[in-house]
């Protein structure tokens, strides 16, 4: 059972630190440098906790615990993806362990392709809702210790956190946009036809993560704020082939803007 796996990982974590975070931040592709803790208590690799290790360039696969803007924070440096060969229930284990360690509020970031005409490279989009085309992480026997069999998903991304993010962005002079995010499984980038389908379905940005984590976190009762960095125009809209290297390069180019927004958001929570 996944709850038992998460508890084992939590036990390994508690052998190293008794730090209890209140906020968790998950850093997406190319955004590993977006958060610098003011004080670091410890950093632990996913593998050291018995979790799958991250294998994708730009995803360190570690949890850093410490203080940021006066808050107790855990930063998940990178994530595990389904396309690495893990079922969704395993891919969400890091955020579940972070929740069991004490975090009640999560800020999930990702690099995404812009579908909506209003989204340009370099923009940051607050996720208002999602469409999940990856396998649901709750498939299989339900463990009531995590949450109910049928969790409500009316507001997967907390409206009050979205409002705070817009207020924080305005204070920092950052234009924050909003929209619906769609998760494909990857690892291939979407085809132009799939992007057209996603647009008809109501999606504004596309990526390969985040939605399954949000489902798992809402299941356990955590609050979620989702932030997509638009690293490229989606297939058929970019005018050139897509590559992971370009995604990382674009993310790293404007990581300072995401860093400023994350610090402001955390400070205002």
Order of alpha helices (4+ residues) and beta strands (2+ residues): alpha-beta-beta-beta-beta-alpha-alpha-beta-beta-alpha-beta-alpha-beta-alpha-beta-alpha-alpha
